[in-house]
């Protein structure tokens, strides 16, 4: 008799992000963004975001989900890319 045993794999976090050309809020990724972001719950939360005009954020190091890391405006793309790759 042949018996098959399947090992279960541990679930892993799926990184969720957003990309944008620009930010129309007057303060960019400032207080308005943080207020809107905190209203997202559960599967609607984002882990990272990149604005092509020079801004990025992530919450990869956050224990609460609301501690932001912002990248430098002049190197936002590189900063975002390396932070994202490190999470994968």
VOSEVEX-101711 format. One record per atom (N, C-alpha, C, O): atom name; x, y, z. Coordinates in pm, whole numbers, plus 50000, padded with zeros to 5 digits. Example, Ala and Ser with C-alpha at 12.3 -4.5 7.8 and 13.67 -1.06 7.14 Angstrom:
<r atom="N" c1="51319" c2="49431" c3="50780"/>
<r atom="CA" c1="51230" c2="49550" c3="50780"/>
<r atom="C" c1="51320" c2="49670" c3="50780"/>
<r atom="O" c1="51424" c2="49668" c3="50846"/>
<r atom="N" c1="51285" c2="49775" c3="50708"/>
<r atom="CA" c1="51367" c2="49894" c3="50714"/>
<r atom="C" c1="51290" c2="50003" c3="50787"/>
<r atom="O" c1="51341" c2="50114" c3="50804"/>
This chain:
<r atom="N" c1="50084" c2="49883" c3="50000"/>
<r atom="CA" c1="50000" c2="50000" c3="50000"/>
<r atom="C" c1="50089" c2="50125" c3="50000"/>
<r atom="O" c1="50185" c2="50133" c3="50077"/>
<r atom="N" c1="50058" c2="50220" c3="49914"/>
<r atom="CA" c1="50134" c2="50344" c3="49899"/>
<r atom="C" c1="50066" c2="50456" c3="49978"/>
<r atom="O" c1="49947" c2="50482" c3="49960"/>
<r atom="N" c1="50141" c2="50521" c3="50066"/>
<r atom="CA" c1="50087" c2="50631" c3="50146"/>
<r atom="C" c1="50165" c2="50757" c3="50113"/>
<r atom="O" c1="50288" c2="50758" c3="50119"/>
<r atom="N" c1="50093" c2="50862" c3="50078"/>
<r atom="CA" c1="50157" c2="50991" c3="50045"/>
<r atom="C" c1="50150" c2="51083" c3="50166"/>
<r atom="O" c1="50045" c2="51095" c3="50230"/>
<r atom="N" c1="50260" c2="51147" c3="50196"/>
<r atom="CA" c1="50265" c2="51242" c3="50305"/>
<r atom="C" c1="50304" c2="51378" c3="50246"/>
<r atom="O" c1="50407" c2="51390" c3="50180"/>
<r atom="N" c1="50222" c2="51477" c3="50270"/>
<r atom="CA" c1="50248" c2="51612" c3="50220"/>
<r atom="C" c1="50281" c2="51703" c3="50337"/>
<r atom="O" c1="50207" c2="51710" c3="50435"/>
<r atom="N" c1="50391" c2="51772" c3="50325"/>
<r atom="CA" c1="50429" c2="51868" c3="50427"/>
<r atom="C" c1="50359" c2="52000" c3="50400"/>
<r atom="O" c1="50354" c2="52045" c3="50285"/>
<r atom="N" c1="50307" c2="52061" c3="50502"/>
<r atom="CA" c1="50244" c2="52192" c3="50484"/>
<r atom="C" c1="50351" c2="52301" c3="50489"/>
<r atom="O" c1="50446" c2="52293" c3="50566"/>
<r atom="N" c1="50333" c2="52399" c3="50407"/>
<r atom="CA" c1="50426" c2="52511" c3="50403"/>
<r atom="C" c1="50374" c2="52623" c3="50491"/>
<r atom="O" c1="50254" c2="52646" c3="50500"/>
<r atom="N" c1="50465" c2="52692" c3="50553"/>
<r atom="CA" c1="50428" c2="52808" c3="50634"/>
<r atom="C" c1="50382" c2="52921" c3="50543"/>
<r atom="O" c1="50439" c2="52943" c3="50436"/>
<r atom="N" c1="50280" c2="52992" c3="50586"/>
<r atom="CA" c1="50233" c2="53107" c3="50510"/>
<r atom="C" c1="50333" c2="53221" c3="50523"/>
<r atom="O" c1="50398" c2="53235" c3="50627"/>
<r atom="N" c1="50345" c2="53300" c3="50421"/>
<r atom="CA" c1="50436" c2="53414" c3="50423"/>
<r atom="C" c1="50359" c2="53540" c3="50391"/>
<r atom="O" c1="50251" c2="53536" c3="50331"/>
<r atom="N" c1="50415" c2="53652" c3="50431"/>
<r atom="CA" c1="50352" c2="53781" c3="50406"/>
<r atom="C" c1="50367" c2="53819" c3="50259"/>
<r atom="O" c1="50476" c2="53811" c3="50202"/>
<r atom="N" c1="50258" c2="53861" c3="50198"/>
<r atom="CA" c1="50261" c2="53911" c3="50061"/>
<r atom="C" c1="50275" c2="54062" c3="50067"/>
<r atom="O" c1="50192" c2="54130" c3="50129"/>
<r atom="N" c1="50378" c2="54115" c3="50004"/>
<r atom="CA" c1="50404" c2="54259" c3="50006"/>
<r atom="C" c1="50303" c2="54329" c3="49914"/>
<r atom="O" c1="50289" c2="54293" c3="49797"/>
<r atom="N" c1="50235" c2="54429" c3="49968"/>
<r atom="CA" c1="50137" c2="54506" c3="49892"/>
<r atom="C" c1="50188" c2="54649" c3="49879"/>
<r atom="O" c1="50230" c2="54709" c3="49977"/>
<r atom="N" c1="50183" c2="54702" c3="49759"/>
<r atom="CA" c1="50234" c2="54836" c3="49737"/>
<r atom="C" c1="50156" c2="54912" c3="49632"/>
<r atom="O" c1="50064" c2="54859" c3="49570"/>
<r atom="N" c1="50193" c2="55036" c3="49614"/>
<r atom="CA" c1="50129" c2="55123" c3="49516"/>
<r atom="C" c1="50236" c2="55207" c3="49447"/>
<r atom="O" c1="50335" c2="55248" c3="49508"/>
<r atom="N" c1="50216" c2="55231" c3="49318"/>
<r atom="CA" c1="50305" c2="55317" c3="49239"/>
<r atom="C" c1="50223" c2="55432" c3="49183"/>
<r atom="O" c1="50108" c2="55413" c3="49143"/>
<r atom="N" c1="50282" c2="55551" c3="49180"/>
<r atom="CA" c1="50213" c2="55669" c3="49130"/>
<r atom="C" c1="50312" c2="55761" c3="49061"/>
<r atom="O" c1="50431" c2="55763" c3="49094"/>
<r atom="N" c1="50264" c2="55838" c3="48964"/>
<r atom="CA" c1="50351" c2="55937" c3="48899"/>
<r atom="C" c1="50375" c2="56057" c3="48988"/>
<r atom="O" c1="50486" c2="56110" c3="48994"/>
<r atom="N" c1="50269" c2="56101" c3="49058"/>
<r atom="CA" c1="50283" c2="56217" c3="49146"/>
<r atom="C" c1="50184" c2="56208" c3="49261"/>
<r atom="O" c1="50097" c2="56120" c3="49264"/>
<r atom="N" c1="50196" c2="56299" c3="49354"/>
<r atom="CA" c1="50105" c2="56309" c3="49468"/>
<r atom="C" c1="50038" c2="56445" c3="49460"/>
<r atom="O" c1="50106" c2="56547" c3="49452"/>
<r atom="N" c1="49905" c2="56447" c3="49463"/>
<r atom="CA" c1="49834" c2="56574" c3="49450"/>
<r atom="C" c1="49810" c2="56644" c3="49583"/>
<r atom="O" c1="49763" c2="56758" c3="49585"/>
<r atom="N" c1="49840" c2="56579" c3="49695"/>
<r atom="CA" c1="49825" c2="56645" c3="49825"/>
<r atom="C" c1="49932" c2="56752" c3="49839"/>
<r atom="O" c1="50046" c2="56732" c3="49797"/>
<r atom="N" c1="49897" c2="56865" c3="49897"/>
<r atom="CA" c1="49990" c2="56977" c3="49910"/>
<r atom="C" c1="50115" c2="56940" c3="49988"/>
<r atom="O" c1="50224" c2="56988" c3="49957"/>
<r atom="N" c1="50102" c2="56854" c3="50088"/>
<r atom="CA" c1="50219" c2="56817" c3="50168"/>
<r atom="C" c1="50280" c2="56683" c3="50125"/>
<r atom="O" c1="50358" c2="56623" c3="50199"/>
<r atom="N" c1="50245" c2="56636" c3="50004"/>
<r atom="CA" c1="50303" c2="56511" c3="49953"/>
<r atom="C" c1="50266" c2="56393" c3="50040"/>
<r atom="O" c1="50148" c2="56372" c3="50070"/>
<r atom="N" c1="50365" c2="56317" c3="50082"/>
<r atom="CA" c1="50341" c2="56203" c3="50170"/>
<r atom="C" c1="50352" c2="56247" c3="50316"/>
<r atom="O" c1="50423" c2="56186" c3="50396"/>
<r atom="N" c1="50281" c2="56352" c3="50349"/>
<r atom="CA" c1="50287" c2="56409" c3="50483"/>
<r atom="C" c1="50168" c2="56368" c3="50567"/>
<r atom="O" c1="50125" c2="56253" c3="50564"/>
<r atom="N" c1="50114" c2="56462" c3="50643"/>
<r atom="CA" c1="50010" c2="56433" c3="50740"/>
<r atom="C" c1="49879" c2="56385" c3="50676"/>
<r atom="O" c1="49811" c2="56299" c3="50733"/>
<r atom="N" c1="49843" c2="56439" c3="50560"/>
<r atom="CA" c1="49720" c2="56395" c3="50493"/>
<r atom="C" c1="49733" c2="56248" c3="50453"/>
<r atom="O" c1="49642" c2="56169" c3="50474"/>
<r atom="N" c1="49848" c2="56213" c3="50395"/>
<r atom="CA" c1="49873" c2="56074" c3="50358"/>
<r atom="C" c1="49866" c2="55983" c3="50481"/>
<r atom="O" c1="49800" c2="55879" c3="50477"/>
<r atom="N" c1="49933" c2="56021" c3="50588"/>
<r atom="CA" c1="49936" c2="55937" c3="50707"/>
<r atom="C" c1="49796" c2="55919" c3="50765"/>
<r atom="O" c1="49762" c2="55810" c3="50812"/>
<r atom="N" c1="49714" c2="56022" c3="50762"/>
<r atom="CA" c1="49576" c2="56012" c3="50811"/>
<r atom="C" c1="49496" c2="55914" c3="50725"/>
<r atom="O" c1="49425" c2="55829" c3="50778"/>
<r atom="N" c1="49507" c2="55927" c3="50594"/>
<r atom="CA" c1="49435" c2="55837" c3="50503"/>
<r atom="C" c1="49484" c2="55694" c3="50518"/>
<r atom="O" c1="49405" c2="55600" c3="50516"/>
<r atom="N" c1="49615" c2="55676" c3="50532"/>
<r atom="CA" c1="49675" c2="55543" c3="50543"/>
<r atom="C" c1="49627" c2="55472" c3="50669"/>
<r atom="O" c1="49601" c2="55352" c3="50666"/>
<r atom="N" c1="49617" c2="55545" c3="50778"/>
<r atom="CA" c1="49576" c2="55483" c3="50905"/>
<r atom="C" c1="49431" c2="55434" c3="50901"/>
<r atom="O" c1="49393" c2="55351" c3="50984"/>
<r atom="N" c1="49352" c2="55483" c3="50806"/>
<r atom="CA" c1="49214" c2="55435" c3="50791"/>
<r atom="C" c1="49206" c2="55302" c3="50718"/>
<r atom="O" c1="49101" c2="55238" c3="50720"/>
<r atom="N" c1="49315" c2="55259" c3="50655"/>
<r atom="CA" c1="49317" c2="55129" c3="50587"/>
<r atom="C" c1="49337" c2="55020" c3="50690"/>
<r atom="O" c1="49423" c2="55031" c3="50777"/>
<r atom="N" c1="49259" c2="54914" c3="50681"/>
<r atom="CA" c1="49271" c2="54805" c3="50777"/>
<r atom="C" c1="49276" c2="54670" c3="50706"/>
<r atom="O" c1="49234" c2="54657" c3="50591"/>
<r atom="N" c1="49327" c2="54571" c3="50777"/>
<r atom="CA" c1="49329" c2="54434" c3="50726"/>
<r atom="C" c1="49401" c2="54421" c3="50593"/>
<r atom="O" c1="49514" c2="54469" c3="50577"/>
<r atom="N" c1="49336" c2="54355" c3="50498"/>
<r atom="CA" c1="49396" c2="54332" c3="50367"/>
<r atom="C" c1="49405" c2="54457" c3="50281"/>
<r atom="O" c1="49461" c2="54452" c3="50172"/>
<r atom="N" c1="49352" c2="54567" c3="50326"/>
<r atom="CA" c1="49357" c2="54693" c3="50250"/>
<r atom="C" c1="49483" c2="54773" c3="50279"/>
<r atom="O" c1="49509" c2="54873" c3="50212"/>
<r atom="N" c1="49562" c2="54733" c3="50378"/>
<r atom="CA" c1="49683" c2="54807" c3="50413"/>
<r atom="C" c1="49791" c2="54787" c3="50308"/>
<r atom="O" c1="49800" c2="54682" c3="50245"/>
<r atom="N" c1="49873" c2="54889" c3="50292"/>
<r atom="CA" c1="49986" c2="54885" c3="50200"/>
<r atom="C" c1="50115" c2="54874" c3="50279"/>
<r atom="O" c1="50128" c2="54929" c3="50389"/>
<r atom="N" c1="50211" c2="54803" c3="50223"/>
<r atom="CA" c1="50342" c2="54790" c3="50286"/>
<r atom="C" c1="50441" c2="54894" c3="50235"/>
<r atom="O" c1="50535" c2="54932" c3="50305"/>
<r atom="N" c1="50419" c2="54941" c3="50111"/>
<r atom="CA" c1="50516" c2="55034" c3="50051"/>
<r atom="C" c1="50451" c2="55112" c3="49938"/>
<r atom="O" c1="50345" c2="55075" c3="49887"/>
<r atom="N" c1="50517" c2="55220" c3="49899"/>
<r atom="CA" c1="50469" c2="55300" c3="49788"/>
<r atom="C" c1="50581" c2="55383" c3="49728"/>
<r atom="O" c1="50674" c2="55423" c3="49797"/>
<r atom="N" c1="50570" c2="55407" c3="49598"/>
<r atom="CA" c1="50669" c2="55487" c3="49526"/>
<r atom="C" c1="50597" c2="55591" c3="49442"/>
<r atom="O" c1="50503" c2="55560" c3="49369"/>
<r atom="N" c1="50643" c2="55714" c3="49453"/>
<r atom="CA" c1="50595" c2="55824" c3="49368"/>
<r atom="C" c1="50710" c2="55857" c3="49274"/>
<r atom="O" c1="50819" c2="55892" c3="49319"/>
<r atom="N" c1="50685" c2="55847" c3="49144"/>
<r atom="CA" c1="50792" c2="55865" c3="49045"/>
<r atom="C" c1="50858" c2="56002" c3="49051"/>
<r atom="O" c1="50974" c2="56016" c3="49014"/>
<r atom="N" c1="50786" c2="56103" c3="49097"/>
<r atom="CA" c1="50843" c2="56238" c3="49104"/>
<r atom="C" c1="50934" c2="56258" c3="49224"/>
<r atom="O" c1="50979" c2="56370" c3="49249"/>
<r atom="N" c1="50962" c2="56152" c3="49299"/>
<r atom="CA" c1="51063" c2="56164" c3="49405"/>
<r atom="C" c1="51014" c2="56148" c3="49547"/>
<r atom="O" c1="51045" c2="56231" c3="49632"/>
<r atom="N" c1="50939" c2="56044" c3="49574"/>
<r atom="CA" c1="50898" c2="56015" c3="49712"/>
<r atom="C" c1="50872" c2="55865" c3="49725"/>
<r atom="O" c1="50832" c2="55800" c3="49628"/>
<r atom="N" c1="50894" c2="55813" c3="49843"/>
<r atom="CA" c1="50861" c2="55673" c3="49868"/>
<r atom="C" c1="50844" c2="55653" c3="50018"/>
<r atom="O" c1="50893" c2="55731" c3="50100"/>
<r atom="N" c1="50773" c2="55546" c3="50052"/>
<r atom="CA" c1="50753" c2="55511" c3="50193"/>
<r atom="C" c1="50744" c2="55360" c3="50205"/>
<r atom="O" c1="50717" c2="55290" c3="50107"/>
<r atom="N" c1="50766" c2="55311" c3="50325"/>
<r atom="CA" c1="50736" c2="55172" c3="50356"/>
<r atom="C" c1="50715" c2="55158" c3="50506"/>
<r atom="O" c1="50751" c2="55246" c3="50583"/>
<r atom="N" c1="50656" c2="55048" c3="50544"/>
<r atom="CA" c1="50634" c2="55016" c3="50686"/>
<r atom="C" c1="50697" c2="54880" c3="50718"/>
<r atom="O" c1="50649" c2="54809" c3="50806"/>
<r atom="N" c1="50803" c2="54846" c3="50646"/>
<r atom="CA" c1="50867" c2="54715" c3="50663"/>
<r atom="C" c1="50923" c2="54696" c3="50804"/>
<r atom="O" c1="50920" c2="54584" c3="50855"/>
<r atom="N" c1="50973" c2="54800" c3="50867"/>
<r atom="CA" c1="51032" c2="54789" c3="51000"/>
<r atom="C" c1="50932" c2="54817" c3="51111"/>
<r atom="O" c1="50970" c2="54822" c3="51228"/>
<r atom="N" c1="50807" c2="54835" c3="51077"/>
<r atom="CA" c1="50706" c2="54874" c3="51174"/>
<r atom="C" c1="50650" c2="54754" c3="51250"/>
<r atom="O" c1="50623" c2="54649" c3="51192"/>
<r atom="N" c1="50634" c2="54772" c3="51379"/>
<r atom="CA" c1="50570" c2="54667" c3="51458"/>
<r atom="C" c1="50419" c2="54691" c3="51466"/>
<r atom="O" c1="50342" c2="54596" c3="51483"/>
<r atom="N" c1="50377" c2="54817" c3="51454"/>
<r atom="CA" c1="50234" c2="54849" c3="51462"/>
<r atom="C" c1="50170" c2="54863" c3="51325"/>
<r atom="O" c1="50048" c2="54865" c3="51315"/>
<r atom="N" c1="50251" c2="54874" c3="51219"/>
<r atom="CA" c1="50197" c2="54897" c3="51085"/>
<r atom="C" c1="50182" c2="55042" c3="51050"/>
<r atom="O" c1="50142" c2="55075" c3="50938"/>
<r atom="N" c1="50213" c2="55133" c3="51144"/>
<r atom="CA" c1="50197" c2="55275" c3="51118"/>
<r atom="C" c1="50324" c2="55354" c3="51146"/>
<r atom="O" c1="50317" c2="55475" c3="51167"/>
<r atom="N" c1="50437" c2="55289" c3="51146"/>
<r atom="CA" c1="50566" c2="55357" c3="51163"/>
<r atom="C" c1="50631" c2="55362" c3="51025"/>
<r atom="O" c1="50674" c2="55260" c3="50972"/>
<r atom="N" c1="50637" c2="55480" c3="50969"/>
<r atom="CA" c1="50679" c2="55497" c3="50830"/>
<r atom="C" c1="50829" c2="55518" c3="50817"/>
<r atom="O" c1="50892" c2="55580" c3="50902"/>
<r atom="N" c1="50884" c2="55465" c3="50709"/>
<r atom="CA" c1="51019" c2="55499" c3="50667"/>
<r atom="C" c1="51005" c2="55569" c3="50533"/>
<r atom="O" c1="50949" c2="55513" c3="50439"/>
<r atom="N" c1="51055" c2="55691" c3="50525"/>
<r atom="CA" c1="51048" c2="55768" c3="50401"/>
<r atom="C" c1="51186" c2="55773" c3="50339"/>
<r atom="O" c1="51287" c2="55787" c3="50409"/>
<r atom="N" c1="51190" c2="55762" c3="50206"/>
<r atom="CA" c1="51317" c2="55769" c3="50137"/>
<r atom="C" c1="51351" c2="55912" c3="50098"/>
<r atom="O" c1="51266" c2="56000" c3="50103"/>
<r atom="N" c1="51477" c2="55934" c3="50060"/>
<r atom="CA" c1="51519" c2="56068" c3="50018"/>
<r atom="C" c1="51456" c2="56106" c3="49884"/>
<r atom="O" c1="51439" c2="56020" c3="49797"/>
<r atom="N" c1="51421" c2="56231" c3="49868"/>
<r atom="CA" c1="51354" c2="56276" c3="49746"/>
<r atom="C" c1="51442" c2="56256" c3="49622"/>
<r atom="O" c1="51392" c2="56218" c3="49516"/>
<r atom="N" c1="51572" c2="56281" c3="49635"/>
<r atom="CA" c1="51659" c2="56275" c3="49517"/>
<r atom="C" c1="51693" c2="56132" c3="49475"/>
<r atom="O" c1="51735" c2="56112" c3="49361"/>
<r atom="N" c1="51676" c2="56033" c3="49560"/>
<r atom="CA" c1="51706" c2="55893" c3="49524"/>
<r atom="C" c1="51592" c2="55801" c3="49562"/>
<r atom="O" c1="51615" c2="55687" c3="49604"/>
<r atom="N" c1="51470" c2="55847" c3="49547"/>
<r atom="CA" c1="51354" c2="55769" c3="49592"/>
<r atom="C" c1="51343" c2="55635" c3="49521"/>
<r atom="O" c1="51312" c2="55535" c3="49585"/>
<r atom="N" c1="51367" c2="55631" c3="49391"/>
<r atom="CA" c1="51354" c2="55506" c3="49316"/>
<r atom="C" c1="51454" c2="55402" c3="49365"/>
<r atom="O" c1="51416" c2="55287" c3="49389"/>
<r atom="N" c1="51580" c2="55439" c3="49379"/>
<r atom="CA" c1="51681" c2="55345" c3="49425"/>
<r atom="C" c1="51653" c2="55300" c3="49568"/>
<r atom="O" c1="51661" c2="55181" c3="49599"/>
<r atom="N" c1="51619" c2="55393" c3="49655"/>
<r atom="CA" c1="51587" c2="55361" c3="49794"/>
<r atom="C" c1="51471" c2="55262" c3="49801"/>
<r atom="O" c1="51479" c2="55161" c3="49870"/>
<r atom="N" c1="51364" c2="55293" c3="49729"/>
<r atom="CA" c1="51246" c2="55206" c3="49726"/>
<r atom="C" c1="51281" c2="55068" c3="49673"/>
<r atom="O" c1="51241" c2="54967" c3="49731"/>
<r atom="N" c1="51355" c2="55062" c3="49563"/>
<r atom="CA" c1="51388" c2="54934" c3="49500"/>
<r atom="C" c1="51466" c2="54844" c3="49594"/>
<r atom="O" c1="51434" c2="54726" c3="49607"/>
<r atom="N" c1="51568" c2="54898" c3="49660"/>
<r atom="CA" c1="51649" c2="54815" c3="49749"/>
<r atom="C" c1="51571" c2="54774" c3="49874"/>
<r atom="O" c1="51587" c2="54662" c3="49922"/>
<r atom="N" c1="51487" c2="54861" c3="49926"/>
<r atom="CA" c1="51405" c2="54824" c3="50042"/>
<r atom="C" c1="51306" c2="54715" c3="50005"/>
<r atom="O" c1="51283" c2="54622" c3="50083"/>
<r atom="N" c1="51246" c2="54725" c3="49887"/>
<r atom="CA" c1="51150" c2="54624" c3="49842"/>
<r atom="C" c1="51220" c2="54491" c3="49819"/>
<r atom="O" c1="51171" c2="54387" c3="49863"/>
<r atom="N" c1="51332" c2="54492" c3="49750"/>
<r atom="CA" c1="51406" c2="54368" c3="49723"/>
<r atom="C" c1="51448" c2="54300" c3="49853"/>
<r atom="O" c1="51448" c2="54178" c3="49862"/>
<r atom="N" c1="51484" c2="54379" c3="49952"/>
<r atom="CA" c1="51524" c2="54321" c3="50081"/>
<r atom="C" c1="51408" c2="54247" c3="50146"/>
<r atom="O" c1="51429" c2="54149" c3="50217"/>
<r atom="N" c1="51284" c2="54293" c3="50123"/>
<r atom="CA" c1="51167" c2="54227" c3="50181"/>
<r atom="C" c1="51132" c2="54097" c3="50111"/>
<r atom="O" c1="51074" c2="54007" c3="50172"/>
<r atom="N" c1="51168" c2="54087" c3="49984"/>
<r atom="CA" c1="51133" c2="53968" c3="49907"/>
<r atom="C" c1="51229" c2="53860" c3="49937"/>
<r atom="O" c1="51217" c2="53750" c3="49882"/>
